[in-house]
Amino acid sequence: MTNVRFTLKSLTLLVFMSAIASVANAQATRTWVSGVGDDVNPCSRTAPCKTYAGAISKTAKDGEISTLDPGGFGTLTITKSITVNGGGGGQGYGSVLSALAPQGFLINITDVNDVRKSVKLNWLDINGASTGTDGIRMIAGNALVVENTNIDGLVGDGIEIAAGAAGTVEAFIRNVSIRNSAATGMKMTSAGATLNVSVDNSQIANCGTGVEAQGGTLNISRSTVTGNATNGINVSGGSIVNAIGNSVTSNGTNGFNCAAPSTIRIGDNNVFRNGTGLGGGGTYESFGTNNILGNTSDGVTPAITNPK
């Protein structure tokens, strides 16, 4: 009888300890990082982690990593739906130095059980220190939101969105500054998927090419594309670009460049001091409300004027 009681007590203790371990290892919906945190911590508000990479393994799918105070939180590969919020009271505390990494953020969500496949990045500073390749690179996923973020000093692309062969991919870029990306400020490509990208109230400056649309549809509004070495907005591969209310200035080759069979629709844009204002052999559809002046050559006459 004594042995039976001992065995039962031992089993009870084992079950209890297993339950405690399971709770300890459970992923939280919200985790925290701090400049003085430690990745051995549970990433709670009172015991935050040190890096985004340390926090993501302790954050549930569709959860959020929040930033408590200023610090450098390392690069991150994202393989599940998640939000990374660098905002400390809206001040942009989350800094990522990608000098020694191919990307500041690599998004590669392929899990069939992840229905949303959605990533939101907010209030971040991504610094390539003139040696990092890309700021944000998305190669698999359904949706990307980037807001209130600064991206600077890269040898590749500030933001690259590479859609696959099937499905629908959407990206929303708002209040974002991209500077000094040697290749492209924002690049979008598609191998066959439907790709829709929206850029609003953003600045793309001093890059190789400002915006490169090689597939899909781009809606760009209230944004400044300036001082880029070649084209401000370059459109090819049958892409459609709807550009409303932008300032496209001081770009070395063309302000807008449209290669056939692509289409650029323009309204209320200021196109000044570029090598050529409107270049390329594709189709321009104008609402007749643009200011295209002071370029070395103002360029082609828009093929279709729609005054509506």
C-alpha positions in Angstrom: 0.0 0.0 0.0 2.9 2.4 0.8 4.4 1.8 -2.6 1.1 2.5 -4.3 0.7 5.8 -2.4 4.3 6.8 -3.3 3.6 6.0 -6.9 0.4 8.0 -7.0 2.1 11.0 -5.3 5.0 10.8 -7.8 2.6 10.7 -10.8 0.7 13.7 -9.3 3.9 15.7 -8.9 5.0 14.8 -12.4 1.7 15.9 -13.9 1.9 19.2 -11.9 5.4 19.9 -13.0 4.6 19.2 -16.6 1.6 21.6 -16.4 3.9 24.3 -14.9 6.4 23.8 -17.7 3.7 23.9 -20.4 2.5 27.3 -19.0 6.1 28.6 -18.8 6.7 27.7 -22.4 3.4 29.0 -23.8 3.7 31.8 -26.3 2.3 35.2 -25.3 0.0 37.3 -27.5 2.2 40.4 -26.6 5.8 40.4 -25.8 8.3 43.2 -24.9 11.9 44.2 -25.7 14.0 46.7 -24.0 17.5 48.2 -24.5 18.4 46.7 -21.1 16.5 43.4 -21.5 17.8 39.9 -21.8 16.8 37.1 -24.2 16.7 34.6 -21.4 13.7 36.5 -20.0 10.1 35.5 -20.8 9.7 38.8 -22.7 7.0 40.1 -20.4 6.7 43.9 -19.7 8.5 43.5 -16.4 11.1 41.0 -17.7 11.6 42.0 -21.4 13.9 40.5 -24.0 16.9 42.2 -25.6 16.2 41.5 -29.3 13.3 41.1 -31.7 14.8 37.7 -32.7 14.7 36.6 -29.0 11.1 37.8 -28.6 9.6 36.3 -31.7 10.0 32.7 -30.5 8.0 33.6 -27.4 5.3 35.5 -29.3 2.2 33.7 -30.6 1.1 33.9 -34.2 -0.9 37.0 -34.9 0.7 38.5 -31.8 2.8 41.7 -31.2 6.3 42.5 -30.1 6.3 45.9 -28.4 9.3 48.1 -27.6 9.6 49.6 -24.1 12.5 52.1 -24.6 15.3 53.0 -27.0 17.7 50.4 -28.1 19.2 48.4 -31.0 17.1 45.2 -31.3 18.8 43.3 -34.1 17.6 42.0 -37.5 14.7 39.6 -37.8 13.5 36.8 -40.0 9.7 36.6 -39.8 8.0 33.3 -40.6 4.5 33.9 -39.0 1.9 36.7 -38.9 3.1 39.3 -36.4 3.3 43.0 -35.5 6.6 44.6 -34.6 6.0 47.9 -33.0 9.0 50.0 -32.3 7.0 52.9 -30.9 7.6 54.2 -27.4 4.8 56.7 -27.1 5.0 57.1 -30.8 8.7 58.2 -30.8 10.2 55.3 -32.8 12.4 53.6 -30.3 13.0 50.4 -32.3 16.3 50.6 -34.0 17.6 47.8 -36.3 21.2 48.0 -37.5 21.6 45.7 -40.6 25.2 46.5 -41.4 26.3 42.9 -41.3 23.1 41.2 -42.5 21.4 40.8 -45.9 18.1 42.3 -44.6 16.9 44.2 -41.6 13.6 42.3 -41.8 13.1 39.2 -44.0 9.5 38.1 -44.4 9.1 34.5 -45.5 5.7 33.1 -44.3 4.9 29.7 -45.9 3.0 27.9 -43.2 -0.3 26.7 -44.6 -1.8 26.9 -41.1 -1.1 30.7 -41.0 -4.2 32.0 -42.7 -3.4 35.7 -42.6 0.3 35.6 -43.5 0.3 39.3 -42.5 3.1 41.4 -41.1 2.9 45.0 -39.7 6.1 47.0 -39.0 5.6 50.3 -37.2 7.8 53.1 -35.7 11.1 51.6 -36.7 14.5 52.9 -37.7 16.4 50.5 -40.1 20.0 51.5 -40.7 22.2 49.6 -43.2 25.3 51.7 -42.3 26.1 51.7 -46.1 26.9 47.9 -46.0 23.5 46.2 -45.3 21.7 44.9 -48.4 17.9 45.5 -47.9 15.9 47.2 -45.3 12.7 45.1 -45.6 12.4 42.1 -48.0 9.2 40.2 -48.4 9.5 36.9 -50.4 6.4 35.0 -49.1 3.3 36.3 -47.4 -0.1 37.8 -48.2 0.1 41.3 -46.7 2.7 43.8 -45.5 2.1 47.1 -43.7 5.0 49.5 -43.0 4.2 52.8 -41.2 6.1 55.6 -39.5 9.5 54.1 -40.4 12.9 55.4 -41.5 15.1 53.3 -43.8 18.6 54.5 -44.6 22.0 53.5 -45.9 21.7 50.3 -47.9 23.5 48.8 -50.9 20.3 47.1 -52.2 16.7 48.1 -51.8 15.0 50.0 -49.0 11.8 47.9 -49.4 11.5 44.9 -51.8 8.2 43.1 -52.3 8.6 40.0 -54.4 5.3 38.3 -55.1 5.3 34.6 -56.1 3.5 32.8 -59.0 0.0 32.7 -57.5 -2.4 34.3 -55.1 -2.8 37.9 -54.1 -0.2 40.0 -52.3 -0.9 43.4 -50.8 1.5 46.0 -49.3 0.6 49.3 -47.6 3.4 51.8 -47.0 2.6 55.1 -45.2 4.6 57.8 -43.5 7.9 56.1 -44.5 11.2 57.7 -45.4 13.6 55.7 -47.5 17.0 57.3 -48.2 20.4 56.3 -49.6 19.5 52.9 -51.0 22.1 52.3 -53.7 19.8 50.1 -55.8 16.2 51.1 -55.3 14.1 52.8 -52.7 11.0 50.7 -53.2 10.9 47.7 -55.6 7.9 45.5 -56.5 8.0 42.4 -58.7 5.6 39.5 -59.4 6.2 36.1 -60.9 2.4 35.8 -61.7 0.6 36.7 -58.4 -1.8 39.6 -58.2 0.3 42.4 -56.5 -1.2 45.6 -55.2 1.0 48.2 -53.5 0.0 51.5 -51.9 2.5 54.2 -51.0 1.1 57.3 -49.2 2.7 60.4 -47.6 6.2 59.0 -47.9 9.6 60.2 -49.1 12.1 58.3 -51.3 15.3 60.2 -51.8 18.9 59.8 -52.9 18.6 56.2 -54.1 19.7 54.6 -57.3 16.1 54.4 -58.6 13.4 55.8 -56.5 10.5 53.4 -57.2 10.7 50.3 -59.4 7.5 48.7 -60.5 8.2 45.5 -62.5 4.8 43.9 -62.0 1.4 44.5 -60.4 -0.4 47.8 -59.6 1.1 50.7 -57.6 -0.9 53.5 -56.2 1.3 56.3 -55.0 0.0 59.5 -53.5 1.1 62.6 -51.5 4.7 61.4 -51.7 8.1 63.0 -52.6 10.5 61.1 -55.0 13.6 63.2 -55.3 17.3 63.3 -55.9 17.6 59.7 -57.2 20.4 58.9 -59.5 18.4 57.5 -62.4 14.6 57.4 -62.6 12.2 58.7 -60.0 9.5 56.2 -60.8 10.4 53.5 -63.3 7.6 51.2 -64.6 8.0 48.1 -66.7 6.7 44.5 -67.2 3.1 45.6 -67.9 2.7 47.3 -64.5 0.1 49.9 -63.9 0.9 53.0 -61.7 -1.6 55.5 -60.5 0.3 58.6 -59.3 -1.8 61.3 -57.7 -0.5 64.4 -55.9 3.2 63.6 -55.8 6.4 65.7 -56.1 8.8 64.0 -58.5 11.9 66.2 -58.7 15.6 66.4 -59.4 16.0 62.8 -60.6 19.0 62.2 -62.8 17.4 60.4 -65.8 13.6 60.6 -65.8 11.0 61.8 -63.3 8.6 59.1 -64.6 9.8 56.4 -67.0 7.2 54.1 -68.5 8.3 51.1 -70.7 5.8 49.4 -73.0 3.4 47.7 -72.3 3.1 49.5 -69.0 0.7 52.4 -68.1 1.2 55.4 -65.8 -1.9 57.5 -64.9 -1.0 60.9 -63.5 -2.9 63.7 -61.8 -1.9 66.7 -59.7 1.8 65.9 -59.8 4.7 68.4 -59.7 7.4 67.1 -62.1 10.4 69.5 -61.9 14.1 69.6 -62.6 14.5 66.0 -63.8 16.6 64.9 -66.8 13.4 64.2 -68.6 10.0 64.8 -67.0 8.0 62.0 -68.7 10.1 59.3 -70.5 9.9 55.9 -72.1 7.7 54.3 -74.7 4.8 53.1 -72.6 1.4 54.7 -72.1 0.7 57.8 -70.1 -2.9 58.7 -69.1 -3.1 62.2 -67.8 -6.0 64.0 -66.0 -4.5 67.2 -67.3 -3.7 68.6 -63.9 0.0 68.1 -63.7 2.8 70.7 -63.5 5.6 69.5 -65.7 8.2 72.3 -66.0 11.9 73.1 -65.7 13.2 69.6 -66.7 16.1 69.4 -69.1 13.4 68.0 -71.4 9.7 67.8 -70.3 9.4 64.6 -72.4 6.6 62.8 -74.1 3.1 64.2 -74.4 0.7 62.0 -72.5 -1.0 59.6 -74.9 -4.5 60.0 -73.4 -5.9 63.0 -71.6 -8.9 62.3 -69.4 -10.2 65.6 -67.9 -12.8 63.9 -65.7 
